[in-house]
Amino acid sequence: MSFLELADIRKTFGAAAVVKDFSLPVERGEFVTFLGPSGCGKTTVLRMIAGFETPSAGAIRIAGADVTHLRANRRAVGMVFQAYALFPNMTVERNIGFGLKVAGRPAAEISRRVTEMLELIKLPQLGRRYPHQLSGGQQQRVSLARALAPNPQILLLDEPLSALDARIRVALREEIRSLQRRLGVTTIFVTHDQEEALSVSDRIVVMNEGAIEQVGTPSDIYSRPKTRFVASFVGTLNMFEGRVVDPARGAIRLGETTIFAAAPIENAKAGDARTIALRPEALRCGPGGGGNVLSAVVEDMSFLGSVVRIKALFGEQPFHIDTFNAGGVAPPRPGATVEIGFAREDVIVLDRP
């Protein structure tokens, strides 16, 4: 049995269903990310796990116990919010110890635990400061420590990094992942940032319009998207419309060119329309490495530091090729006709056109 189980969860506000038939098992110690655009229902699911919202249907179980209608303060769940939510009139120490004090823990235990948490978040000298005397990153560390202080069974993170600048965001997400691994706490992380999701997660749940589009490891979600939505939302993809030639051989016709996928095309017959997706980094100027070749005309180039992005045209279809900036190797010039090679394994055939 899974440590956290969401079974056929549904949430409606009036006539509008914001979460639809959401089922997900989460193992103890797992780091799971809900990824999707604003308004897709990911925070609503998080709030139902926390006990701030009650499902309209379905069940929530933690360690085998049904907590669907249990109050939030009885779920042993810690939550970190986007806006820090620190008490401005309390010091860092008092903020971290607040939950323990409300739970009636002895003063000596609270003091010891607060000291442990300050060491854990690497702010041992700042316990006497107030929130306004801290940077945004420091405040979010304190929020994290406050959520962890009572030893919650589950840690919930609701877009905790979105208010921070890019450099601090990267550093703090690495710290959060490191702490989670060290403590082994089951964690649900909500974000709309695909890079965050890919970098920290054991599994990613991609959501759209209140429903799950795909669940998988970061590698699965990035390399093997199952729907057009996942393919377009996670990473950069070139998409082409084609026709199945021979599903058993993985053969698909793009314009006048036939390409091959690495596996048979499931649930398809000759003549069926399919969308083909190719990652820019999987393409290279020149044939070879798998046998698939497209003839294209270079239209433009963008220098992105370590990467050169080439914009090309396959017929009238624009697409991008990412190549490493290898010193001294000049990319093809605009107007040049080039062969673009890619392997069968790099061909993503989406389930629906």
C-alpha positions in Angstrom: 0.0 0.0 0.0 1.2 3.5 -0.9 2.1 5.9 1.9 -0.1 8.7 0.4 -3.1 7.7 -1.8 -5.4 10.0 -3.7 -8.3 7.9 -5.0 -10.7 9.4 -7.6 -10.5 12.9 -6.1 -12.9 15.4 -7.5 -13.4 19.0 -6.5 -16.2 21.3 -7.8 -17.0 24.9 -7.0 -20.6 25.4 -8.1 -21.0 23.8 -11.5 -17.3 24.0 -12.3 -15.1 21.0 -11.8 -11.6 22.2 -11.0 -10.2 18.7 -10.2 -11.4 15.7 -12.1 -11.0 12.0 -11.2 -7.5 12.5 -9.8 -5.9 9.3 -8.6 -2.3 9.0 -7.5 -0.2 6.7 -5.2 2.8 8.3 -3.6 5.5 6.2 -1.9 7.1 7.0 1.5 10.0 9.4 1.0 9.2 10.2 -2.6 9.5 13.7 -4.1 6.5 14.2 -6.5 5.9 17.4 -8.4 2.6 18.7 -9.7 3.4 20.6 -12.9 1.0 22.5 -15.1 -0.1 26.0 -16.1 -1.9 28.4 -13.8 -5.5 27.3 -13.1 -4.9 23.6 -13.9 -5.9 22.5 -10.4 -2.5 21.6 -8.9 -2.8 23.9 -5.9 -6.3 22.8 -5.2 -5.1 19.2 -5.0 -2.3 20.3 -2.6 -4.8 22.1 -0.4 -7.0 19.0 -0.3 -4.0 16.9 0.9 -3.3 19.6 3.5 -6.9 19.6 4.7 -7.7 23.2 3.7 -10.2 22.0 1.1 -12.5 19.0 1.3 -12.9 16.8 -1.9 -16.4 16.8 -3.5 -15.8 13.1 -4.1 -13.0 10.5 -3.6 -10.7 9.7 -0.7 -7.3 10.7 0.7 -5.3 8.2 2.7 -2.1 8.7 4.6 -0.3 5.6 5.9 -3.5 3.6 5.4 -5.7 6.0 7.4 -8.6 7.8 5.7 -8.0 11.5 6.3 -10.5 12.9 3.7 -12.6 14.7 6.3 -9.9 15.1 9.0 -9.0 18.7 10.0 -5.8 20.2 8.8 -4.2 20.4 12.3 -4.7 16.7 12.8 -2.9 15.5 9.6 0.8 15.8 10.5 1.3 17.7 7.3 3.7 20.7 6.9 3.1 23.3 4.3 5.3 26.0 2.7 3.6 28.8 0.9 4.7 31.0 -2.0 4.4 34.2 0.1 6.5 33.0 3.1 3.6 33.7 5.5 5.9 34.5 8.4 4.7 36.4 11.4 6.3 39.8 11.1 6.2 40.5 14.9 8.0 37.3 15.7 11.7 36.5 15.5 13.0 33.8 13.3 13.3 31.5 16.4 9.7 32.1 17.4 8.4 31.6 13.9 10.1 28.3 13.6 8.9 27.2 17.0 5.3 28.4 16.5 3.8 25.1 15.5 5.5 23.3 18.4 4.3 25.9 20.9 0.7 25.5 19.6 1.0 21.7 20.0 2.0 22.3 23.6 5.5 20.9 23.4 7.8 21.7 26.4 10.0 24.8 26.2 13.2 22.8 26.3 12.1 20.6 23.4 11.1 23.6 21.4 14.4 25.4 22.0 16.3 22.2 21.0 14.3 21.7 17.8 14.6 25.3 16.8 18.4 25.1 17.1 18.4 22.0 15.0 16.3 23.7 12.3 18.4 26.8 12.2 21.5 24.5 11.6 19.6 22.6 9.0 18.7 25.7 6.9 22.2 27.1 7.5 21.0 30.2 9.4 22.3 29.5 12.9 23.2 33.2 13.6 20.0 34.7 12.5 17.5 33.4 15.1 17.0 36.7 16.8 16.2 38.6 13.6 12.8 39.5 12.4 11.5 38.6 8.9 11.9 42.1 7.5 15.6 41.9 8.3 16.1 38.8 6.0 16.4 38.4 2.3 13.6 36.6 0.3 15.7 33.4 0.1 16.4 33.5 3.9 12.7 34.0 4.6 11.7 31.0 2.6 14.3 28.9 4.4 12.7 30.0 7.6 9.3 29.0 6.2 10.7 25.6 5.3 12.2 25.1 8.8 8.9 26.1 10.4 7.1 23.4 8.3 9.7 20.8 9.1 10.0 21.5 12.9 7.0 19.3 14.0 8.4 16.3 12.0 5.5 16.2 9.5 4.6 13.0 7.7 4.2 14.9 4.4 5.8 18.2 3.3 3.7 20.3 0.9 5.4 23.1 -1.1 3.1 25.5 -3.0 5.3 27.3 -5.6 7.8 28.2 -2.9 10.4 29.7 -5.2 8.3 31.8 -7.6 8.8 35.1 -5.7 12.6 34.8 -5.8 15.1 35.9 -8.5 16.5 33.3 -10.8 19.9 32.7 -9.2 18.4 32.3 -5.7 15.7 30.1 -7.0 18.2 27.6 -8.4 20.3 27.5 -5.2 17.2 27.1 -3.0 15.6 24.4 -5.0 18.9 22.4 -4.7 18.9 22.9 -1.0 15.2 21.8 -0.7 16.0 18.6 -2.6 19.1 18.0 -0.5 17.1 18.4 2.7 14.3 16.2 1.5 16.8 13.4 0.7 18.5 13.8 4.0 15.3 13.8 6.0 13.4 11.2 3.9 10.1 13.2 4.2 7.4 12.5 1.6 7.1 15.7 -0.4 4.6 17.2 -2.9 5.9 20.2 -4.8 3.7 22.5 -6.9 5.2 24.5 -9.7 4.5 25.8 -13.2 8.3 25.9 -14.0 9.3 22.9 -16.0 13.0 23.3 -15.2 12.3 23.2 -11.5 10.1 20.1 -11.9 12.7 18.3 -14.0 15.6 19.1 -11.7 14.2 18.0 -8.3 11.5 15.3 -8.8 11.4 11.6 -8.5 8.2 11.7 -10.4 6.3 14.5 -12.2 2.5 14.7 -12.5 1.6 16.9 -15.5 -1.8 18.4 -15.1 -4.1 20.2 -17.5 -7.6 21.5 -16.9 -8.0 19.7 -13.6 -6.9 16.3 -14.9 -3.7 14.2 -15.1 -2.1 14.2 -18.5 0.9 12.0 -17.7 2.8 10.7 -14.7 6.4 9.6 -15.0 10.0 10.2 -14.1 11.6 13.4 -15.4 13.3 11.4 -18.1 9.9 9.9 -19.2 8.1 13.2 -19.2 10.8 14.9 -21.2 11.8 12.2 -23.6 8.6 10.3 -24.0 5.6 12.6 -23.7 2.3 10.9 -24.4 0.1 13.8 -25.4 0.4 16.9 -27.5 -0.1 19.0 -24.3 2.8 17.4 -22.4 5.0 17.6 -25.5 4.3 21.3 -25.9 4.4 22.2 -22.2 7.6 20.4 -21.2 10.8 21.6 -23.0 11.1 22.8 -26.6 9.8 20.6 -29.3 9.6 20.6 -33.1 6.3 19.2 -34.2 5.4 17.9 -37.7 2.1 16.5 -39.0 2.6 13.2 -40.9 0.8 10.1 -42.2 1.5 6.5 -41.0 2.9 4.4 -43.9 3.7 1.1 -42.1 2.8 1.0 -38.4 4.7 -2.3 -37.8 7.9 -0.8 -39.1 7.3 2.6 -37.4 7.3 4.3 -40.8 5.7 7.8 -41.2 5.6 10.1 -44.2 6.5 13.8 -43.6 5.8 15.6 -46.9 7.8 13.6 -49.5 10.2 12.1 -46.9 9.7 8.8 -45.0 11.2 8.6 -41.5 11.2 5.7 -39.0 10.5 5.5 -35.3 12.3 3.0 -33.1 9.2 1.0 -32.3 5.9 0.1 -34.0 3.2 2.7 -33.9 0.5 1.5 -31.6 -3.2 1.7 -32.4 -2.5 3.0 -35.9 -3.1 1.8 -39.5 -1.7 3.0 -42.8 -3.0 6.5 -43.7 -3.7 7.6 -40.1 -2.5 11.1 -39.1 0.1 11.4 -36.4 2.0 14.2 -34.8 5.8 13.7 -34.8 7.9 15.5 -32.2 11.6 16.0 -32.2 13.8 17.7 -29.6 16.1 20.5 -31.0 19.1 18.9 -29.3 18.4 15.5 -31.0 18.9 17.0 -34.5 22.3 17.6 -36.2 23.4 19.1 -39.4 24.5 16.2 -41.5 23.2 12.6 -42.1 24.0 9.6 -40.1 23.5 8.3 -36.5 20.2 6.5 -37.1 19.3 6.8 -40.7 16.6 9.5 -40.6 17.4 12.5 -42.7 15.4 15.6 -43.6 16.5 18.2 -46.2 16.0 21.7 -44.9 17.0 25.3 -45.7 18.7 27.4 -43.0 16.7 30.5 -42.3 18.4 32.1 -39.2 20.8 31.5 -36.3 20.8 32.6 -32.6 24.0 32.6 -30.5 23.0 31.5 -27.0 26.5 31.1 -25.4 27.2 27.4 -25.1 24.5 26.6 -27.7 23.8 27.8 -31.2 20.1 27.6 -32.2 19.6 27.2 -35.9 16.1 28.0 -37.4 15.5 26.0 -40.5 12.6 25.3 -42.9 11.4 21.8 -43.9 9.2 22.8 -46.8 7.2 25.6 -45.2 7.5 24.1 -41.7 9.9 26.0 -39.4 11.8 24.1 -36.8 14.9 24.5 -34.6 18.2 22.7 -34.2 20.4 23.2 -31.1 24.1 22.5 -31.5 26.9 23.0 -29.1 29.2 26.0 -29.7 32.3 24.1 -30.6 35.0 26.7 -31.0 36.1 27.2 -34.6 33.3 25.1 -36.1 31.1 27.5 -38.1 27.4 26.7 -38.3 25.8 26.7 -41.8 24.9 30.1 -43.2 21.3 31.3 -43.8 20.1 30.2 -47.2 22.2 27.0 -47.2 20.4 23.7 -47.9 21.5 21.1 -45.3 20.7 17.5 -44.4 19.4 17.1 -40.8 20.1 13.7 -39.3 18.4 12.1 -36.2 18.1 8.7 -34.7 15.0 6.5 -34.7 15.0 6.6 -30.9 14.6 10.4 -31.1 11.3 10.2 -33.0 8.4 10.9 -30.6 5.0 9.7 -32.0 2.2 11.3 -30.0 -0.9 9.3 -29.2 -3.2 11.7 -31.0 -2.7 14.2 -33.9 
